[in-house]
């Protein structure tokens, strides 16, 4: 499935989005199994396309977009707010 940046409608990943507040392309339509910045299935640190260098997955599932856990509330070490977000 081909997804596009939610800010500029490009199919590119990484830096270069002139309309994004953080200058990184951030894709919409990405499922909960893939990162919105690089399309990887990884969690945590290691996303070279993310402004925080952490993978952030698409929403819509029952797992945290930052760590993949099914937990809720506080406790997510990958989230900038330390909350699990779905």
C-alpha positions as CSV (number, residue, x, y, z in Angstrom):
1,X,0.0,0.0,0.0
2,X,1.4,3.4,-0.9
3,X,0.9,6.1,1.7
4,X,1.5,9.8,1.5
5,X,2.8,12.5,3.8
6,X,0.0,14.1,5.8
7,X,1.6,17.6,5.3
8,X,2.6,17.7,1.7
9,X,1.1,14.6,0.0
10,X,4.5,13.2,-1.1
11,X,5.4,9.5,-1.1
12,X,8.9,10.4,0.2
13,X,10.2,9.5,3.7
14,X,12.7,11.4,5.9
15,X,13.7,15.0,5.9
16,X,12.5,17.4,3.2
17,X,8.9,18.2,3.9
18,X,8.6,22.0,3.6
19,X,5.1,22.0,5.1
20,X,5.8,19.9,8.2
21,X,6.6,21.7,11.5
22,X,9.5,19.3,12.1
23,X,10.5,19.1,8.4
24,X,10.1,15.3,8.3
25,X,7.5,13.5,6.1
26,X,4.9,11.8,8.3
27,X,2.6,9.4,6.5
28,X,-1.1,8.9,7.0
29,X,-2.9,5.6,6.3
30,X,-0.1,3.6,7.9
31,X,-1.4,0.6,9.9
32,X,-0.5,-0.2,13.5
33,X,2.2,-2.6,12.3
34,X,4.4,0.1,10.6
35,X,6.2,3.3,11.5
36,X,4.6,6.5,10.1
37,X,8.1,8.0,9.5
38,X,9.9,5.0,7.8
39,X,7.4,2.2,7.3
40,X,9.5,-0.2,9.5
41,X,7.9,-2.7,11.8
42,X,10.4,-1.8,14.6
43,X,9.6,0.0,17.9
44,X,11.8,2.3,20.0
45,X,15.0,4.0,19.0
46,X,16.4,3.6,15.5
47,X,14.2,5.6,13.2
48,X,16.5,7.8,11.2
49,X,13.5,9.5,9.6
50,X,11.7,10.6,12.8
51,X,12.5,13.9,14.5
52,X,12.8,12.0,17.9
53,X,14.7,9.1,16.3
54,X,12.0,6.8,17.7
55,X,9.6,4.8,15.7
56,X,5.9,5.8,15.9
57,X,3.4,3.4,14.4
58,X,0.0,4.1,12.8
59,X,-3.0,4.2,15.1
60,X,-6.2,2.2,14.9
61,X,-5.2,-1.0,16.5
62,X,-5.2,-2.1,20.2
63,X,-1.4,-1.6,20.6
64,X,0.5,1.5,21.8
65,X,1.9,3.4,18.7
66,X,5.2,3.9,20.5
67,X,6.0,0.5,22.0
68,X,3.5,-2.1,20.8
69,X,2.2,-2.9,24.2
70,X,-1.5,-3.5,24.9
71,X,-1.2,-1.6,28.2
72,X,-2.9,1.7,28.8
73,X,-1.9,4.8,30.9
74,X,1.6,5.7,32.1
75,X,4.6,3.5,31.6
76,X,5.6,3.8,27.9
77,X,9.4,4.5,27.8
78,X,9.2,5.3,24.1
79,X,6.4,7.9,24.3
80,X,7.4,11.6,24.7
81,X,4.6,11.9,27.3
82,X,5.3,8.5,28.9
83,X,1.7,7.4,28.2
84,X,0.7,4.5,26.1
85,X,-1.2,5.8,23.1
86,X,-3.3,3.8,20.7
